[in-house]
Amino acid sequence: MHLVKLLWRNAFRHRLRTTLTVIGITIAILAFGMLRTVISAWYAGVDASSASRLVTRNAISLVFPLPISYKDRIRQIDGVKTVSYGSWFGGLYIDEKNFFPNFAVEIENYLKLYPEFVLAPEQLNAVVHDRKACVVGRKLAERFGWKIGDTIVLKGTIYPGDWEFVLRGIYRGKDQTTDETQMFFNWDYLNETMRKLVARRADQVGFYMIGVTNPSHAAEVAADIDKTFRNSLAETLTETEKAFQLGFISMTEAIVIAIQLVSFVVIIIIMAVVANTMAMTARERIGEYAVFKTLGFRGYHIAGLVFGESLIISMTGCAIGVALTYPVAKIFGTTLSNYFPIFNVAPTTILMDVAAALLVGTVAAIFPTWRAVTIRIADGLRRIG
């Protein structure tokens, strides 16, 4: 305890300089943590993917549909446990700024495939038996103040017209990594309407969601599905849900790499700032270190003082930065909910913050320590007074 107290007093002997350095570290750690959180949010869909789920889509592109008749043939393939299907609806609530993901799906089996979407049994029953019913996530309901029984009208973009839904269910996530900003409604409602308006667009789906009996056989099941529809009018591409999500991430890979580089540049810059602070501190105390040497202190004692002081400064800034990361992330998460439905500070981000602070404190102290340890006593004593 006496050593920590000594290091603390030494670190804040020059209060203004140390305070400004701590503030700089705080800002750097906060920026680093937020940038890493953005990257985590970018990969949230990938991390939440299940190894037991497959996605089947048109082999040409996701924008091309598949016949609804494929569902019965997929069910007959060995290793297939559950089959559901759906289409991206792309409707808008009032105007473009209120965008949120909305899908027309075969709800009963779809929710079986996604146990992380927790819905009350009575609500599920109401949704299944009402063609115009919809289910929304808890965060989405809170965002617009929706309640069970409310009527929701979406403007169609892919499917033109005004579409009216009745809110019959509000799901919550099994944990904080579950997206609670989506909307699902009965695919039959969409299909029946298309039969009346545009018959050629009826009986088509955008994707099939498939649950497999054994995740270790997912690759074989995917190959069997694609083999079944080879040389058909609509060939398929089946992949794991994780691979499907990574396909979207790959489109923005350059942005992700840029954010990663910026996060590390921030740490390098603050490392230079702390190194400058420690260099100034060591230069001012050369006389003191010379006195220590004359009293019999060894080089490792002096090194411990310099390194300890540097780590005290860097870890103080780190502690404040980490403490600020959570409220700032909450504010950003609310603001950017349209783009990042899951915006949580991961434990790995905090570990990276601490590791970055330790690295900064250690590297910044290397040159000042070398200078303090190697200077001759006579040269150091000349600086006294």
C-alpha positions in Angstrom: 0.0 0.0 0.0 2.8 2.4 0.8 4.4 1.7 -2.7 1.1 2.4 -4.4 0.6 5.6 -2.4 4.2 6.7 -3.4 3.6 6.0 -7.1 0.3 7.8 -7.0 1.8 10.9 -5.4 4.7 10.8 -7.9 2.3 10.5 -10.8 0.3 13.6 -9.8 3.3 15.7 -8.6 2.8 17.8 -11.8 -1.0 17.9 -11.6 -1.8 19.8 -14.7 0.4 17.8 -17.0 -0.8 14.5 -15.5 -4.4 15.5 -15.5 -4.2 16.4 -19.2 -2.5 13.2 -20.0 -5.1 11.2 -18.1 -7.9 13.0 -20.0 -6.1 12.2 -23.3 -5.9 8.5 -22.3 -9.6 8.6 -21.3 -10.7 10.0 -24.6 -8.5 7.5 -26.5 -9.8 4.5 -24.5 -13.4 5.7 -25.0 -12.8 6.1 -28.7 -11.1 2.7 -29.0 -13.9 1.0 -27.0 -16.6 2.7 -29.1 -14.9 1.8 -32.4 -14.5 -1.9 -31.3 -18.2 -1.8 -30.2 -19.2 -0.6 -33.7 -17.2 -3.6 -35.2 -19.0 -6.0 -32.7 -22.3 -4.5 -33.8 -21.4 -5.0 -37.4 -20.8 -8.7 -36.8 -23.8 -9.1 -34.3 -25.8 -11.1 -36.9 -22.9 -13.4 -37.6 -22.3 -14.0 -33.9 -26.0 -14.7 -33.3 -26.2 -17.3 -36.1 -26.9 -20.9 -35.3 -25.0 -23.9 -36.6 -28.3 -25.8 -36.8 -29.9 -23.4 -39.3 -29.5 -23.3 -43.1 -30.6 -20.7 -45.6 -31.7 -21.6 -49.1 -32.0 -18.9 -51.7 -32.0 -18.5 -55.5 -28.5 -19.4 -56.8 -28.4 -16.3 -59.0 -29.2 -13.7 -56.4 -31.3 -13.1 -53.3 -33.6 -10.8 -55.2 -34.8 -13.7 -57.4 -37.6 -15.8 -55.8 -38.0 -19.5 -55.4 -41.3 -21.5 -55.9 -43.3 -22.3 -52.7 -43.5 -25.9 -54.0 -39.9 -26.4 -53.0 -40.8 -26.7 -49.3 -42.3 -30.2 -49.7 -39.2 -31.5 -51.5 -36.9 -30.0 -49.0 -38.8 -31.6 -46.1 -38.1 -35.1 -47.6 -34.3 -34.6 -47.6 -32.4 -36.7 -45.0 -31.2 -34.5 -42.1 -33.9 -31.8 -42.5 -35.8 -31.3 -39.2 -37.9 -28.1 -39.8 -38.6 -26.0 -42.8 -40.0 -22.5 -42.9 -40.0 -19.8 -45.6 -40.4 -16.1 -46.1 -39.7 -13.0 -48.1 -38.2 -9.7 -47.3 -41.1 -7.2 -47.3 -39.3 -3.9 -47.1 -42.3 -1.8 -46.0 -41.9 1.7 -44.5 -43.8 3.0 -41.5 -45.0 6.5 -42.3 -41.7 7.6 -44.0 -38.2 6.4 -44.7 -36.6 7.5 -41.4 -38.8 4.9 -39.6 -37.2 2.0 -41.5 -36.9 -1.3 -39.7 -36.6 -5.0 -40.9 -39.9 -6.6 -41.8 -40.5 -10.0 -43.2 -43.4 -12.1 -44.4 -42.8 -15.6 -43.0 -44.5 -18.9 -42.2 -44.6 -17.8 -38.5 -45.2 -21.0 -36.6 -42.2 -23.0 -37.8 -40.1 -19.8 -38.2 -40.3 -19.1 -34.5 -39.5 -22.8 -33.7 -36.3 -22.3 -35.7 -35.5 -19.1 -33.6 -36.0 -20.0 -30.0 -34.1 -16.8 -29.1 -37.3 -15.0 -30.0 -39.4 -15.5 -26.9 -43.2 -15.1 -27.5 -46.0 -15.8 -25.1 -48.0 -19.0 -26.1 -51.3 -17.1 -26.3 -49.8 -14.4 -28.5 -48.3 -17.1 -30.8 -51.7 -18.7 -31.1 -53.3 -15.4 -31.9 -50.8 -14.6 -34.6 -51.1 -18.1 -36.3 -54.9 -17.8 -36.5 -55.1 -14.2 -37.8 -53.9 -13.7 -41.4 -53.3 -10.0 -40.8 -51.5 -10.5 -37.5 -47.9 -9.4 -37.0 -45.2 -9.9 -34.3 -42.7 -7.1 -33.5 -39.7 -7.0 -31.2 -39.8 -5.4 -27.8 -37.5 -2.5 -28.7 -39.5 -1.8 -31.9 -42.7 -1.7 -29.9 -41.2 0.7 -27.4 -39.8 2.9 -30.1 -43.2 3.6 -31.7 -45.3 3.1 -28.5 -47.2 0.1 -30.0 -49.4 -2.1 -27.9 -51.2 -5.5 -28.5 -54.2 -4.9 -30.7 -52.9 -1.8 -32.4 -53.2 -1.4 -36.2 -50.0 -0.8 -38.1 -49.9 0.4 -41.7 -46.8 -0.1 -43.8 -46.2 1.5 -47.2 -45.1 -1.2 -49.6 -41.9 -0.7 -51.7 -41.3 -4.1 -53.2 -45.0 -4.9 -52.9 -46.8 -1.7 -53.7 -49.8 -0.4 -51.7 -50.7 0.3 -48.1 -50.6 -2.8 -46.0 -52.6 -3.0 -42.8 -51.5 -5.3 -39.9 -52.8 -6.0 -36.4 -50.2 -6.3 -33.6 -50.9 -9.7 -31.9 -47.5 -10.4 -30.4 -44.4 -8.7 -29.0 -41.4 -10.9 -28.7 -38.4 -10.4 -26.4 -34.9 -11.6 -26.9 -33.5 -14.6 -25.0 -30.5 -12.4 -24.1 -29.0 -9.1 -25.0 -27.5 -10.3 -28.2 -30.9 -11.0 -29.8 -32.3 -8.5 -32.3 -35.5 -7.0 -30.9 -36.2 -4.5 -33.7 -37.8 -6.8 -36.4 -41.3 -7.4 -37.5 -42.8 -10.6 -38.8 -46.2 -11.2 -40.4 -48.0 -14.2 -42.0 -46.7 -15.0 -45.5 -50.2 -16.2 -46.4 -51.5 -12.7 -46.1 -48.9 -11.5 -48.6 -49.5 -14.4 -51.0 -53.2 -14.0 -51.1 -53.0 -10.3 -51.8 -50.5 -10.9 -54.6 -52.9 -13.5 -56.2 -55.4 -10.7 -56.4 -53.1 -7.9 -57.5 -50.2 -9.5 -59.4 -50.9 -13.2 -60.0 -47.4 -13.9 -61.4 -45.8 -12.9 -58.1 -47.9 -15.3 -56.0 -46.7 -18.6 -54.6 -43.0 -17.4 -54.5 -40.7 -17.0 -51.5 -37.4 -15.1 -51.1 -35.7 -17.8 -48.9 -36.2 -21.0 -47.0 -35.0 -21.3 -43.4 -34.1 -24.9 -42.6 -33.4 -26.6 -39.3 -31.1 -29.7 -39.4 -31.2 -32.6 -37.0 -27.4 -32.7 -36.6 -25.4 -29.5 -37.0 -22.2 -31.5 -37.9 -24.0 -32.7 -41.0 -25.1 -29.2 -42.1 -22.7 -29.2 -45.1 -24.0 -32.5 -46.4 -27.6 -31.5 -46.1 -26.9 -28.2 -47.9 -25.3 -30.1 -50.7 -28.2 -32.5 -51.0 -30.7 -29.6 -51.2 -28.8 -27.9 -54.0 -28.4 -31.2 -55.8 -32.2 -31.7 -55.6 -32.9 -28.5 -57.5 -29.9 -28.6 -59.9 -30.9 -27.9 -63.6 -34.3 -26.7 -62.5 -35.8 -23.3 -63.5 -34.7 -21.9 -60.1 -31.5 -23.5 -58.9 -30.7 -23.0 -55.2 -27.8 -22.0 -53.1 -27.9 -23.4 -49.6 -25.4 -22.3 -46.9 -25.2 -22.0 -43.1 -26.8 -19.0 -41.5 -23.4 -17.7 -40.5 -22.1 -17.9 -44.1 -25.3 -16.2 -45.3 -24.7 -13.3 -42.8 -21.0 -13.1 -43.7 -22.0 -12.6 -47.3 -23.6 -9.3 -46.4 -20.6 -8.3 -44.2 -18.2 -8.9 -47.1 -19.9 -6.2 -49.1 -18.8 -3.6 -46.5 -15.5 -5.3 -45.5 -13.4 -2.2 -46.5 -15.4 -0.1 -44.0 -14.8 -2.6 -41.3 -11.1 -2.7 -42.0 -10.9 1.1 -42.0 -12.6 1.2 -38.5 -10.2 -1.4 -37.2 -7.2 0.6 -38.4 -8.5 3.8 -36.9 -9.0 2.1 -33.6 -5.4 1.0 -33.5 -4.1 4.4 -34.7 -5.8 6.0 -31.7 -3.9 3.8 -29.4 -0.6 4.5 -31.1 -1.2 8.3 -30.9 -2.0 8.2 -27.2 1.1 6.0 -26.7 3.2 8.8 -28.1 1.5 11.3 -25.8 2.1 9.2 -22.6 5.7 8.5 -23.7 6.3 12.3 -24.0 4.8 12.8 -20.5 7.0 10.1 -19.0 10.1 11.4 -20.9 9.5 14.9 -19.4 9.0 13.4 -16.0 12.2 11.3 -16.1 14.2 14.3 -17.3 13.0 16.4 -14.4 13.9 13.7 -11.9 17.3 12.7 -13.1 18.8 14.3 -9.9 16.5 12.3 -7.7 17.3 9.1 -9.4 21.0 9.8 -8.9 20.4 10.3 -5.2 18.6 7.0 -5.1 21.6 5.3 -6.6 24.0 6.9 -4.0 21.7 5.5 -1.3 22.1 2.0 -2.7 19.0 1.6 -4.7 19.5 -0.7 -7.7 18.4 -0.2 -11.3 15.3 -2.4 -10.9 14.1 -0.2 -8.1 14.3 2.9 -10.3 12.7 1.0 -13.2 9.9 0.0 -10.9 9.2 3.6 -10.0 9.1 4.8 -13.6 7.1 1.9 -14.9 4.7 2.1 -11.9 4.1 5.8 -12.4 3.4 5.3 -16.1 1.0 2.4 -15.4 -0.8 4.5 -12.7 -1.4 7.3 -15.3 -2.5 4.9 -18.1 -4.7 2.7 -15.9 -6.4 5.7 -14.3 -7.3 7.0 -17.8 -8.4 3.5 -18.7 -10.7 3.2 -15.7 -12.4 6.5 -16.5 -12.7 5.6 -20.2 -14.2 2.2 -19.5 -16.7 3.7 -17.1 -17.8 6.3 -19.7 -18.0 3.6 -22.5 -21.3 2.1 -21.2 -23.4 5.3 -21.0 -22.0 6.6 -24.3 -22.6 3.2 -26.0 -26.2 3.4 -24.7 -26.7 6.8 -26.2 -25.1 5.7 -29.5 -27.2 2.5 -29.5 -30.4 4.5 -29.2 -29.4 7.0 -31.9 -28.1 4.3 -34.4 -30.8 1.7 -33.7 -31.9 1.8 -37.3 -28.4 0.6 -38.4 -27.2 -1.4 -35.4 -30.1 -3.1 -33.6 -27.6 -4.8 -31.2 -25.2 -2.2 -29.9 -23.7 -3.7 -26.6 -20.3 -3.3 -25.1 -18.8 -6.8 -25.2 -16.6 -8.1 -22.4 -13.9 -8.7 -25.0 -14.0 -4.9 -25.7 -13.3 -4.1 -22.1 -10.4 -6.6 -22.0 -9.0 -5.0 -25.2 -9.3 -1.6 -23.5 -7.3 -2.8 -20.4 -4.8 -4.5 -22.6 -4.3 -1.4 -24.7 -3.9 0.7 -21.5 -1.3 -1.7 -20.2 0.5 -1.7 -23.5 0.5 2.2 -23.6 1.8 2.4 -20.0 4.5 -0.2 -20.6 5.8 1.0 -23.9 5.7 4.7 -22.9 8.0 3.9 -19.9 10.7 2.0 -21.8 12.9 4.9 -22.9 12.5 7.0 -19.7 13.4 3.9 -17.7 16.5 3.2 -19.8 17.6 6.8 -19.4 17.1 6.9 -15.6 18.8 3.5 -15.1 21.9 4.2 -17.3 22.7 7.7 -16.3 25.9 8.0 -14.2 25.5 9.3 -10.6 27.9 12.2 -11.2 26.0 13.4 -14.2 22.7 13.1 -12.3 23.9 15.0 -9.3 25.1 17.9 -11.4 21.4 18.6 -12.2 20.4 19.1 -8.6 19.7 22.7 -7.9 
